[in-house]
Amino acid sequence: MNLIINGENKNFPSPLNIEQLLARLKLKPKSVVVELNRKILTADKYVDIQLDDGDTLEIVQFVGGG
């Protein structure tokens, strides 16, 4: 399955949900915001949302500092 993540084409095996994608990318669900096809998702839905070939995602990671 081809996904566009932050403007880059990436291939993954399917089926795949948002939570599984984040695990493959080594990202913690609580430290990111995910936008799927121009809709912002809530973290509690990551396990329920299955990705489809051609989906576009923007993933923003929170970074602490000070």
A tleap script that builds the chain and sets N, CA, C and O, in Angstrom:
source leaprc.protein.ff14SB
mol = sequence {
  NMET ASN LEU ILE ILE ASN GLY GLU ASN LYS
  ASN PHE PRO SER PRO LEU ASN ILE GLU GLN
  LEU LEU ALA ARG LEU LYS LEU LYS PRO LYS
  SER VAL VAL VAL GLU LEU ASN ARG LYS ILE
  LEU THR ALA ASP LYS TYR VAL ASP ILE GLN
  LEU ASP ASP GLY ASP THR LEU GLU ILE VAL
  GLN PHE VAL GLY GLY CGLY
}
set mol.1.N position { 0.850 -1.158 0.000 }
set mol.1.CA position { 0.000 0.000 0.000 }
set mol.1.C position { 0.902 1.229 0.000 }
set mol.1.O position { 1.865 1.307 0.762 }
set mol.2.N position { 0.577 2.184 -0.862 }
set mol.2.CA position { 1.334 3.423 -0.961 }
set mol.2.C position { 0.635 4.512 -0.145 }
set mol.2.O position { -0.555 4.771 -0.325 }
set mol.3.N position { 1.392 5.142 0.752 }
set mol.3.CA position { 0.882 6.249 1.559 }
set mol.3.C position { 1.767 7.460 1.314 }
set mol.3.O position { 2.961 7.321 1.049 }
set mol.4.N position { 1.185 8.637 1.402 }
set mol.4.CA position { 1.960 9.867 1.323 }
set mol.4.C position { 2.008 10.425 2.744 }
set mol.4.O position { 0.992 10.847 3.295 }
set mol.5.N position { 3.216 10.418 3.330 }
set mol.5.CA position { 3.396 10.850 4.709 }
set mol.5.C position { 4.298 12.074 4.716 }
set mol.5.O position { 5.459 12.009 4.311 }
set mol.6.N position { 3.754 13.185 5.180 }
set mol.6.CA position { 4.488 14.455 5.213 }
set mol.6.C position { 5.128 14.758 3.862 }
set mol.6.O position { 6.268 15.218 3.790 }
set mol.7.N position { 4.381 14.493 2.800 }
set mol.7.CA position { 4.816 14.817 1.447 }
set mol.7.C position { 5.690 13.783 0.772 }
set mol.7.O position { 6.082 13.976 -0.379 }
set mol.8.N position { 6.014 12.679 1.455 }
set mol.8.CA position { 6.868 11.635 0.881 }
set mol.8.C position { 6.076 10.358 0.641 }
set mol.8.O position { 5.277 9.952 1.486 }
set mol.9.N position { 6.294 9.722 -0.511 }
set mol.9.CA position { 5.671 8.434 -0.810 }
set mol.9.C position { 6.378 7.340 -0.025 }
set mol.9.O position { 7.605 7.243 -0.040 }
set mol.10.N position { 5.591 6.517 0.662 }
set mol.10.CA position { 6.137 5.392 1.426 }
set mol.10.C position { 5.236 4.190 1.203 }
set mol.10.O position { 4.020 4.323 1.063 }
set mol.11.N position { 5.854 3.011 1.172 }
set mol.11.CA position { 5.102 1.770 0.974 }
set mol.11.C position { 5.080 0.945 2.246 }
set mol.11.O position { 6.086 0.830 2.947 }
set mol.12.N position { 3.916 0.369 2.537 }
set mol.12.CA position { 3.716 -0.466 3.712 }
set mol.12.C position { 2.833 -1.651 3.329 }
set mol.12.O position { 2.035 -1.556 2.397 }
set mol.13.N position { 2.974 -2.764 4.045 }
set mol.13.CA position { 2.052 -3.882 3.811 }
set mol.13.C position { 0.670 -3.524 4.371 }
set mol.13.O position { 0.561 -2.748 5.321 }
set mol.14.N position { -0.352 -4.079 3.789 }
set mol.14.CA position { -1.702 -3.837 4.309 }
set mol.14.C position { -2.261 -5.160 4.832 }
set mol.14.O position { -1.769 -6.213 4.426 }
set mol.15.N position { -3.235 -5.158 5.688 }
set mol.15.CA position { -3.933 -4.005 6.260 }
set mol.15.C position { -3.073 -3.315 7.317 }
set mol.15.O position { -2.165 -3.906 7.901 }
set mol.16.N position { -3.394 -2.048 7.535 }
set mol.16.CA position { -2.618 -1.232 8.464 }
set mol.16.C position { -3.526 -0.149 9.033 }
set mol.16.O position { -4.209 0.557 8.292 }
set mol.17.N position { -3.525 -0.028 10.370 }
set mol.17.CA position { -4.266 1.077 10.976 }
set mol.17.C position { -3.283 2.155 11.425 }
set mol.17.O position { -2.070 1.972 11.324 }
set mol.18.N position { -3.794 3.259 11.911 }
set mol.18.CA position { -2.944 4.384 12.299 }
set mol.18.C position { -1.981 3.984 13.415 }
set mol.18.O position { -0.799 4.324 13.361 }
set mol.19.N position { -2.466 3.280 14.406 }
set mol.19.CA position { -1.619 2.853 15.527 }
set mol.19.C position { -0.459 1.984 15.041 }
set mol.19.O position { 0.675 2.162 15.485 }
set mol.20.N position { -0.733 1.053 14.137 }
set mol.20.CA position { 0.313 0.193 13.590 }
set mol.20.C position { 1.314 0.988 12.761 }
set mol.20.O position { 2.516 0.723 12.805 }
set mol.21.N position { 0.819 1.957 12.010 }
set mol.21.CA position { 1.708 2.815 11.221 }
set mol.21.C position { 2.656 3.573 12.136 }
set mol.21.O position { 3.857 3.625 11.872 }
set mol.22.N position { 2.139 4.159 13.201 }
set mol.22.CA position { 2.988 4.901 14.125 }
set mol.22.C position { 4.044 3.992 14.746 }
set mol.22.O position { 5.187 4.409 14.932 }
set mol.23.N position { 3.672 2.755 15.067 }
set mol.23.CA position { 4.637 1.803 15.619 }
set mol.23.C position { 5.741 1.511 14.602 }
set mol.23.O position { 6.914 1.441 14.969 }
set mol.24.N position { 5.381 1.342 13.332 }
set mol.24.CA position { 6.384 1.093 12.283 }
set mol.24.C position { 7.315 2.290 12.111 }
set mol.24.O position { 8.487 2.132 11.772 }
set mol.25.N position { 6.784 3.482 12.347 }
set mol.25.CA position { 7.584 4.696 12.230 }
set mol.25.C position { 8.313 5.031 13.536 }
set mol.25.O position { 9.028 6.029 13.621 }
set mol.26.N position { 8.118 4.176 14.555 }
set mol.26.CA position { 8.722 4.362 15.876 }
set mol.26.C position { 8.311 5.688 16.517 }
set mol.26.O position { 9.133 6.405 17.089 }
set mol.27.N position { 7.015 5.993 16.406 }
set mol.27.CA position { 6.446 7.198 17.007 }
set mol.27.C position { 5.432 6.800 18.072 }
set mol.27.O position { 4.670 5.849 17.893 }
set mol.28.N position { 5.428 7.530 19.174 }
set mol.28.CA position { 4.481 7.268 20.251 }
set mol.28.C position { 3.168 7.991 19.957 }
set mol.28.O position { 3.175 9.194 19.695 }
set mol.29.N position { 2.051 7.282 19.996 }
set mol.29.CA position { 0.753 7.896 19.681 }
set mol.29.C position { 0.429 9.128 20.518 }
set mol.29.O position { -0.234 10.042 20.029 }
set mol.30.N position { 0.880 9.170 21.758 }
set mol.30.CA position { 0.576 10.305 22.636 }
set mol.30.C position { 1.434 11.531 22.332 }
set mol.30.O position { 1.166 12.616 22.847 }
set mol.31.N position { 2.477 11.365 21.490 }
set mol.31.CA position { 3.375 12.492 21.227 }
set mol.31.C position { 3.243 13.040 19.805 }
set mol.31.O position { 4.091 13.805 19.346 }
set mol.32.N position { 2.168 12.642 19.111 }
set mol.32.CA position { 1.970 13.120 17.744 }
set mol.32.C position { 0.520 13.546 17.519 }
set mol.32.O position { -0.390 13.172 18.260 }
set mol.33.N position { 0.346 14.334 16.477 }
set mol.33.CA position { -0.983 14.640 15.952 }
set mol.33.C position { -0.985 14.126 14.523 }
set mol.33.O position { -0.047 14.369 13.765 }
set mol.34.N position { -2.046 13.414 14.162 }
set mol.34.CA position { -2.139 12.830 12.826 }
set mol.34.C position { -3.312 13.454 12.081 }
set mol.34.O position { -4.428 13.542 12.592 }
set mol.35.N position { -3.023 13.881 10.863 }
set mol.35.CA position { -4.055 14.382 9.956 }
set mol.35.C position { -4.142 13.377 8.806 }
set mol.35.O position { -3.143 13.098 8.143 }
set mol.36.N position { -5.326 12.842 8.575 }
set mol.36.CA position { -5.554 11.863 7.516 }
set mol.36.C position { -6.497 12.472 6.489 }
set mol.36.O position { -7.645 12.796 6.795 }
set mol.37.N position { -5.998 12.623 5.274 }
set mol.37.CA position { -6.812 13.193 4.195 }
set mol.37.C position { -7.488 14.491 4.626 }
set mol.37.O position { -8.677 14.707 4.391 }
set mol.38.N position { -6.686 15.352 5.268 }
set mol.38.CA position { -7.097 16.703 5.676 }
set mol.38.C position { -8.050 16.743 6.866 }
set mol.38.O position { -8.689 17.766 7.115 }
set mol.39.N position { -8.152 15.620 7.613 }
set mol.39.CA position { -8.965 15.597 8.834 }
set mol.39.C position { -8.069 15.222 10.004 }
set mol.39.O position { -7.369 14.211 9.965 }
set mol.40.N position { -8.099 16.048 11.046 }
set mol.40.CA position { -7.304 15.762 12.238 }
set mol.40.C position { -7.988 14.656 13.028 }
set mol.40.O position { -9.197 14.688 13.254 }
set mol.41.N position { -7.187 13.674 13.444 }
set mol.41.CA position { -7.706 12.520 14.173 }
set mol.41.C position { -7.424 12.649 15.666 }
set mol.41.O position { -6.464 13.305 16.069 }
set mol.42.N position { -8.265 12.019 16.481 }
set mol.42.CA position { -7.994 11.944 17.911 }
set mol.42.C position { -7.292 10.625 18.197 }
set mol.42.O position { -7.568 9.609 17.559 }
set mol.43.N position { -6.381 10.653 19.165 }
set mol.43.CA position { -5.546 9.486 19.464 }
set mol.43.C position { -6.371 8.256 19.835 }
set mol.43.O position { -5.942 7.133 19.571 }
set mol.44.N position { -7.529 8.438 20.432 }
set mol.44.CA position { -8.335 7.281 20.835 }
set mol.44.C position { -8.922 6.524 19.641 }
set mol.44.O position { -9.429 5.415 19.810 }
set mol.45.N position { -8.861 7.097 18.454 }
set mol.45.CA position { -9.393 6.441 17.251 }
set mol.45.C position { -8.306 5.781 16.390 }
set mol.45.O position { -8.627 5.124 15.400 }
set mol.46.N position { -7.015 5.947 16.757 }
set mol.46.CA position { -5.928 5.444 15.922 }
set mol.46.C position { -6.043 3.944 15.633 }
set mol.46.O position { -5.729 3.498 14.529 }
set mol.47.N position { -6.488 3.178 16.611 }
set mol.47.CA position { -6.589 1.727 16.423 }
set mol.47.C position { -7.757 1.355 15.500 }
set mol.47.O position { -7.730 0.299 14.867 }
set mol.48.N position { -8.763 2.200 15.422 }
set mol.48.CA position { -9.973 1.887 14.652 }
set mol.48.C position { -9.901 2.292 13.182 }
set mol.48.O position { -10.687 1.805 12.369 }
set mol.49.N position { -8.976 3.170 12.837 }
set mol.49.CA position { -8.952 3.729 11.481 }
set mol.49.C position { -7.977 2.960 10.600 }
set mol.49.O position { -6.763 3.012 10.797 }
set mol.50.N position { -8.532 2.244 9.622 }
set mol.50.CA position { -7.727 1.493 8.663 }
set mol.50.C position { -7.310 2.406 7.520 }
set mol.50.O position { -8.102 3.208 7.023 }
set mol.51.N position { -6.056 2.271 7.114 }
set mol.51.CA position { -5.539 3.075 6.017 }
set mol.51.C position { -5.818 2.403 4.685 }
set mol.51.O position { -5.892 1.178 4.599 }
set mol.52.N position { -5.972 3.213 3.650 }
set mol.52.CA position { -6.211 2.738 2.294 }
set mol.52.C position { -5.083 3.213 1.389 }
set mol.52.O position { -4.448 4.234 1.655 }
set mol.53.N position { -4.841 2.470 0.327 }
set mol.53.CA position { -3.833 2.850 -0.650 }
set mol.53.C position { -4.101 4.267 -1.138 }
set mol.53.O position { -5.225 4.604 -1.509 }
set mol.54.N position { -3.056 5.097 -1.135 }
set mol.54.CA position { -3.189 6.460 -1.623 }
set mol.54.C position { -3.552 7.490 -0.570 }
set mol.54.O position { -3.636 8.679 -0.875 }
set mol.55.N position { -3.773 7.051 0.679 }
set mol.55.CA position { -4.094 8.010 1.743 }
set mol.55.C position { -2.938 8.992 1.939 }
set mol.55.O position { -1.771 8.653 1.738 }
set mol.56.N position { -3.286 10.200 2.331 }
set mol.56.CA position { -2.304 11.249 2.613 }
set mol.56.C position { -2.350 11.566 4.096 }
set mol.56.O position { -3.411 11.851 4.650 }
set mol.57.N position { -1.183 11.514 4.735 }
set mol.57.CA position { -1.094 11.800 6.165 }
set mol.57.C position { -0.069 12.888 6.427 }
set mol.57.O position { 0.964 12.972 5.764 }
set mol.58.N position { -0.379 13.710 7.403 }
set mol.58.CA position { 0.578 14.656 7.952 }
set mol.58.C position { 0.723 14.258 9.416 }
set mol.58.O position { -0.269 14.160 10.138 }
set mol.59.N position { 1.945 14.031 9.850 }
set mol.59.CA position { 2.200 13.636 11.223 }
set mol.59.C position { 3.124 14.683 11.834 }
set mol.59.O position { 4.229 14.920 11.347 }
set mol.60.N position { 2.644 15.304 12.912 }
set mol.60.CA position { 3.407 16.331 13.607 }
set mol.60.C position { 3.768 15.775 14.973 }
set mol.60.O position { 2.900 15.329 15.723 }
set mol.61.N position { 5.054 15.804 15.288 }
set mol.61.CA position { 5.529 15.275 16.570 }
set mol.61.C position { 5.816 16.415 17.528 }
set mol.61.O position { 6.453 17.403 17.162 }
set mol.62.N position { 5.337 16.272 18.769 }
set mol.62.CA position { 5.616 17.252 19.816 }
set mol.62.C position { 7.045 17.074 20.288 }
set mol.62.O position { 7.511 15.953 20.490 }
set mol.63.N position { 7.735 18.189 20.463 }
set mol.63.CA position { 9.114 18.167 20.937 }
set mol.63.C position { 9.203 19.067 22.156 }
set mol.63.O position { 8.818 20.235 22.104 }
set mol.64.N position { 9.712 18.519 23.256 }
set mol.64.CA position { 9.857 19.324 24.469 }
set mol.64.C position { 11.164 20.095 24.435 }
set mol.64.O position { 12.096 19.759 23.705 }
set mol.65.N position { 11.200 21.095 25.215 }
set mol.65.CA position { 12.429 21.890 25.309 }
set mol.65.C position { 12.171 23.124 26.127 }
set mol.65.O position { 11.059 23.370 26.595 }
set mol.66.N position { 13.203 23.880 26.286 }
set mol.66.CA position { 12.972 25.075 27.067 }
set mol.66.C position { 14.180 25.921 27.220 }
set mol.66.O position { 14.122 26.969 27.863 }
savepdb mol mol.pdb
quit
